[in-house]
Amino acid sequence: MKMTGHTKHSWPFMERARKPGEAHAPWSQRVTKVSNALDLEAGVFTWDDPRAIAQSLKDSADMSERRKASAFQSAMSMLSFYINRAGNQLSAEQRAVLEAAKDELRELYGRARHEESPAAPPAPGFVERRSFAPAS
């Protein structure tokens, strides 16, 4: 991969092309293992206690001096990132635990869960048509 005008260190997310059959760790695995923002406890996403997961993420985020966002945003982002990247490799039971950990994390930070917003009122002049039958 030729990058004109940039060094390898200018673009750390860019990697050389792999040879066919060459093993590699997916970028998401590297982020989870060596996050530059949070120092996570080993196996935190495999625990079965949502409160313990949330508390661990909160402690890691609160102690981190490398994060770029608020502690809450960093902790929630890491949890959401893991859930999204695990996809269907994550069992329904563990997904439920991790989703519950999101609510616990919100509670630990005193944040309310976003409620569904009500539908916006129709625009002025909007006429709802209930039937498509031809007028007689």
TORRO-129266 format. One record per residue (C-alpha): residue in one letter; x, z, y. Coordinates in nm, 4 decimals, always signed. Example, Ala and Ser with C-alpha at 12.3 -4.5 7.8 and 13.67 -1.06 7.14 Angstrom:
REM TORRO-129266
<site><resn>A</resn><u>+1.2300</u><w>+0.7800</w><v>-0.4500</v></site>
<site><resn>S</resn><u>+1.3670</u><w>+0.7140</w><v>-0.1060</v></site>
***
This chain:
REM TORRO-129266
<site><resn>M</resn><u>+0.0000</u><w>+0.0000</w><v>+0.0000</v></site>
<site><resn>K</resn><u>+0.1777</u><w>-0.1182</w><v>+0.3133</v></site>
<site><resn>M</resn><u>+0.1012</u><w>+0.0764</w><v>+0.6292</v></site>
<site><resn>T</resn><u>+0.2526</u><w>-0.1019</w><v>+0.9264</v></site>
<site><resn>G</resn><u>+0.3735</u><w>+0.1287</w><v>+1.2021</v></site>
<site><resn>H</resn><u>+0.2971</u><w>+0.4498</w><v>+1.0146</v></site>
<site><resn>T</resn><u>+0.5033</u><w>+0.6636</w><v>+0.7868</v></site>
<site><resn>K</resn><u>+0.3836</u><w>+0.8189</w><v>+0.4651</v></site>
<site><resn>H</resn><u>+0.3510</u><w>+1.1494</w><v>+0.6506</v></site>
<site><resn>S</resn><u>+0.1337</u><w>+1.0019</w><v>+0.9253</v></site>
<site><resn>W</resn><u>-0.1422</u><w>+0.9387</w><v>+0.6748</v></site>
<site><resn>P</resn><u>-0.1320</u><w>+1.2245</w><v>+0.4196</v></site>
<site><resn>F</resn><u>-0.4683</u><w>+1.1251</w><v>+0.2727</v></site>
<site><resn>M</resn><u>-0.3401</u><w>+0.7793</w><v>+0.1845</v></site>
<site><resn>E</resn><u>-0.1609</u><w>+0.7489</w><v>-0.1448</v></site>
<site><resn>R</resn><u>+0.0360</u><w>+0.4775</w><v>-0.3137</v></site>
<site><resn>A</resn><u>-0.1530</u><w>+0.2549</w><v>-0.5518</v></site>
<site><resn>R</resn><u>-0.1581</u><w>+0.3888</w><v>-0.9072</v></site>
<site><resn>K</resn><u>-0.0320</u><w>+0.1896</w><v>-1.1987</v></site>
<site><resn>P</resn><u>-0.2923</u><w>+0.1076</w><v>-1.4637</v></site>
<site><resn>G</resn><u>-0.3381</u><w>+0.4030</w><v>-1.6974</v></site>
<site><resn>E</resn><u>-0.1476</u><w>+0.6416</w><v>-1.4687</v></site>
<site><resn>A</resn><u>-0.3056</u><w>+0.9876</w><v>-1.4619</v></site>
<site><resn>H</resn><u>-0.4102</u><w>+1.1360</w><v>-1.1323</v></site>
<site><resn>A</resn><u>-0.6008</u><w>+1.4326</w><v>-0.9963</v></site>
<site><resn>P</resn><u>-0.9071</u><w>+1.3317</w><v>-0.7974</v></site>
<site><resn>W</resn><u>-0.8808</u><w>+1.4158</w><v>-0.4274</v></site>
<site><resn>S</resn><u>-1.1734</u><w>+1.6572</w><v>-0.4622</v></site>
<site><resn>Q</resn><u>-0.9851</u><w>+1.8522</w><v>-0.7286</v></site>
<site><resn>R</resn><u>-0.6839</u><w>+1.8804</w><v>-0.4996</v></site>
<site><resn>V</resn><u>-0.9030</u><w>+2.0031</w><v>-0.2132</v></site>
<site><resn>T</resn><u>-1.0628</u><w>+2.2673</w><v>-0.4335</v></site>
<site><resn>K</resn><u>-0.7286</u><w>+2.3880</w><v>-0.5706</v></site>
<site><resn>V</resn><u>-0.5109</u><w>+2.3685</w><v>-0.2615</v></site>
<site><resn>S</resn><u>-0.7491</u><w>+2.3903</w><v>+0.0325</v></site>
<site><resn>N</resn><u>-0.5615</u><w>+2.4216</w><v>+0.3570</v></site>
<site><resn>A</resn><u>-0.8373</u><w>+2.6314</w><v>+0.5098</v></site>
<site><resn>L</resn><u>-0.9334</u><w>+2.8993</w><v>+0.2569</v></site>
<site><resn>D</resn><u>-0.7420</u><w>+3.0892</w><v>-0.0084</v></site>
<site><resn>L</resn><u>-1.0060</u><w>+3.1138</w><v>-0.2797</v></site>
<site><resn>E</resn><u>-1.0056</u><w>+3.3577</w><v>-0.5676</v></site>
<site><resn>A</resn><u>-0.9399</u><w>+3.1899</w><v>-0.9007</v></site>
<site><resn>G</resn><u>-1.2598</u><w>+3.0737</w><v>-1.0700</v></site>
<site><resn>V</resn><u>-1.4869</u><w>+3.1919</w><v>-0.7883</v></site>
<site><resn>F</resn><u>-1.7319</u><w>+2.9042</w><v>-0.8430</v></site>
<site><resn>T</resn><u>-1.7711</u><w>+2.9908</w><v>-1.2118</v></site>
<site><resn>W</resn><u>-1.8888</u><w>+3.3485</w><v>-1.1530</v></site>
<site><resn>D</resn><u>-2.2486</u><w>+3.4333</w><v>-1.2396</v></site>
<site><resn>D</resn><u>-2.3168</u><w>+3.6731</w><v>-0.9496</v></site>
<site><resn>P</resn><u>-2.4270</u><w>+3.4918</w><v>-0.6302</v></site>
<site><resn>R</resn><u>-2.3547</u><w>+3.7973</w><v>-0.4131</v></site>
<site><resn>A</resn><u>-1.9986</u><w>+3.8272</w><v>-0.5488</v></site>
<site><resn>I</resn><u>-1.9357</u><w>+3.4552</w><v>-0.4879</v></site>
<site><resn>A</resn><u>-2.0675</u><w>+3.4814</w><v>-0.1320</v></site>
<site><resn>Q</resn><u>-1.8641</u><w>+3.7957</w><v>-0.0614</v></site>
<site><resn>S</resn><u>-1.5463</u><w>+3.6338</w><v>-0.1940</v></site>
<site><resn>L</resn><u>-1.6001</u><w>+3.3217</w><v>+0.0190</v></site>
<site><resn>K</resn><u>-1.6733</u><w>+3.5382</w><v>+0.3230</v></site>
<site><resn>D</resn><u>-1.3585</u><w>+3.7448</w><v>+0.2703</v></site>
<site><resn>S</resn><u>-1.1474</u><w>+3.4301</w><v>+0.2304</v></site>
<site><resn>A</resn><u>-1.2970</u><w>+3.2660</w><v>+0.5385</v></site>
<site><resn>D</resn><u>-1.2686</u><w>+3.5805</w><v>+0.7524</v></site>
<site><resn>M</resn><u>-0.9007</u><w>+3.6267</w><v>+0.6598</v></site>
<site><resn>S</resn><u>-0.8007</u><w>+3.2625</w><v>+0.7024</v></site>
<site><resn>E</resn><u>-0.6009</u><w>+3.1710</w><v>+1.0107</v></site>
<site><resn>R</resn><u>-0.5867</u><w>+2.8017</w><v>+0.9129</v></site>
<site><resn>R</resn><u>-0.9541</u><w>+2.7112</w><v>+0.9305</v></site>
<site><resn>K</resn><u>-1.0709</u><w>+2.4793</w><v>+1.2048</v></site>
<site><resn>A</resn><u>-1.4370</u><w>+2.5859</w><v>+1.2173</v></site>
<site><resn>S</resn><u>-1.6097</u><w>+2.9238</w><v>+1.2240</v></site>
<site><resn>A</resn><u>-1.5713</u><w>+3.1487</w><v>+0.9205</v></site>
<site><resn>F</resn><u>-1.9348</u><w>+3.0894</w><v>+0.8234</v></site>
<site><resn>Q</resn><u>-1.9018</u><w>+2.7109</w><v>+0.8512</v></site>
<site><resn>S</resn><u>-1.5812</u><w>+2.7097</w><v>+0.6477</v></site>
<site><resn>A</resn><u>-1.7246</u><w>+2.9254</w><v>+0.3699</v></site>
<site><resn>M</resn><u>-2.0521</u><w>+2.7303</w><v>+0.3519</v></site>
<site><resn>S</resn><u>-1.8692</u><w>+2.3975</w><v>+0.3645</v></site>
<site><resn>M</resn><u>-1.6438</u><w>+2.4918</w><v>+0.0732</v></site>
<site><resn>L</resn><u>-1.9431</u><w>+2.6056</w><v>-0.1331</v></site>
<site><resn>S</resn><u>-2.1431</u><w>+2.2907</w><v>-0.0536</v></site>
<site><resn>F</resn><u>-1.8385</u><w>+2.0740</w><v>-0.1192</v></site>
<site><resn>Y</resn><u>-1.7976</u><w>+2.2241</w><v>-0.4664</v></site>
<site><resn>I</resn><u>-2.1675</u><w>+2.1838</w><v>-0.5515</v></site>
<site><resn>N</resn><u>-2.1762</u><w>+1.8237</w><v>-0.4307</v></site>
<site><resn>R</resn><u>-1.8544</u><w>+1.7178</w><v>-0.6022</v></site>
<site><resn>A</resn><u>-1.9454</u><w>+1.8840</w><v>-0.9325</v></site>
<site><resn>G</resn><u>-2.2573</u><w>+1.6667</w><v>-0.9491</v></site>
<site><resn>N</resn><u>-2.4165</u><w>+1.6507</w><v>-1.2914</v></site>
<site><resn>Q</resn><u>-2.1117</u><w>+1.8155</w><v>-1.4480</v></site>
<site><resn>L</resn><u>-2.2552</u><w>+2.1425</w><v>-1.3132</v></site>
<site><resn>S</resn><u>-2.5079</u><w>+2.3104</w><v>-1.5426</v></site>
<site><resn>A</resn><u>-2.8536</u><w>+2.3817</w><v>-1.4019</v></site>
<site><resn>E</resn><u>-2.7872</u><w>+2.7542</w><v>-1.4422</v></site>
<site><resn>Q</resn><u>-2.4591</u><w>+2.7464</w><v>-1.2492</v></site>
<site><resn>R</resn><u>-2.6101</u><w>+2.5207</w><v>-0.9808</v></site>
<site><resn>A</resn><u>-2.8881</u><w>+2.7789</w><v>-0.9340</v></site>
<site><resn>V</resn><u>-2.6283</u><w>+3.0569</w><v>-0.9039</v></site>
<site><resn>L</resn><u>-2.4318</u><w>+2.8595</w><v>-0.6432</v></site>
<site><resn>E</resn><u>-2.7468</u><w>+2.7696</w><v>-0.4470</v></site>
<site><resn>A</resn><u>-2.8386</u><w>+3.1401</w><v>-0.4475</v></site>
<site><resn>A</resn><u>-2.4850</u><w>+3.2132</w><v>-0.3227</v></site>
<site><resn>K</resn><u>-2.5626</u><w>+2.9985</w><v>-0.0172</v></site>
<site><resn>D</resn><u>-2.8540</u><w>+3.2281</w><v>+0.0684</v></site>
<site><resn>E</resn><u>-2.6354</u><w>+3.5344</w><v>+0.0094</v></site>
<site><resn>L</resn><u>-2.3683</u><w>+3.3877</w><v>+0.2363</v></site>
<site><resn>R</resn><u>-2.6261</u><w>+3.3290</w><v>+0.5105</v></site>
<site><resn>E</resn><u>-2.7394</u><w>+3.6893</w><v>+0.4725</v></site>
<site><resn>L</resn><u>-2.3830</u><w>+3.8245</w><v>+0.4893</v></site>
<site><resn>Y</resn><u>-2.3264</u><w>+3.6379</w><v>+0.8154</v></site>
<site><resn>G</resn><u>-2.6696</u><w>+3.7238</w><v>+0.9562</v></site>
<site><resn>R</resn><u>-2.7791</u><w>+3.3613</w><v>+0.9619</v></site>
<site><resn>A</resn><u>-3.1355</u><w>+3.2537</w><v>+0.8970</v></site>
<site><resn>R</resn><u>-3.2122</u><w>+2.9836</w><v>+0.6477</v></site>
<site><resn>H</resn><u>-3.3278</u><w>+2.6679</w><v>+0.8233</v></site>
<site><resn>E</resn><u>-3.6999</u><w>+2.6289</w><v>+0.7727</v></site>
<site><resn>E</resn><u>-3.8606</u><w>+2.2905</w><v>+0.7399</v></site>
<site><resn>S</resn><u>-3.9559</u><w>+2.1800</w><v>+1.0875</v></site>
<site><resn>P</resn><u>-4.3202</u><w>+2.0815</w><v>+1.1361</v></site>
<site><resn>A</resn><u>-4.3982</u><w>+1.7145</w><v>+1.1689</v></site>
<site><resn>A</resn><u>-4.3711</u><w>+1.5829</w><v>+1.5217</v></site>
<site><resn>P</resn><u>-4.6990</u><w>+1.5053</w><v>+1.6936</v></site>
<site><resn>P</resn><u>-4.7904</u><w>+1.1372</w><v>+1.7128</v></site>
<site><resn>A</resn><u>-4.6704</u><w>+0.9420</w><v>+2.0140</v></site>
<site><resn>P</resn><u>-4.9170</u><w>+0.8977</w><v>+2.3004</v></site>
<site><resn>G</resn><u>-5.1422</u><w>+0.6026</w><v>+2.2363</v></site>
<site><resn>F</resn><u>-5.0866</u><w>+0.6110</w><v>+1.8583</v></site>
<site><resn>V</resn><u>-5.3986</u><w>+0.5152</w><v>+1.6663</v></site>
<site><resn>E</resn><u>-5.4105</u><w>+0.6089</w><v>+1.2997</v></site>
<site><resn>R</resn><u>-5.5768</u><w>+0.3497</w><v>+1.0814</v></site>
<site><resn>R</resn><u>-5.7204</u><w>+0.4937</w><v>+0.7680</v></site>
<site><resn>S</resn><u>-5.8554</u><w>+0.1856</w><v>+0.5971</v></site>
<site><resn>F</resn><u>-5.7173</u><w>-0.1585</w><v>+0.5392</v></site>
<site><resn>A</resn><u>-6.0526</u><w>-0.2998</w><v>+0.4316</v></site>
<site><resn>P</resn><u>-6.1724</u><w>-0.5938</w><v>+0.6375</v></site>
<site><resn>A</resn><u>-6.4212</u><w>-0.5059</w><v>+0.9063</v></site>
<site><resn>S</resn><u>-6.7751</u><w>-0.6186</w><v>+0.8279</v></site>
***
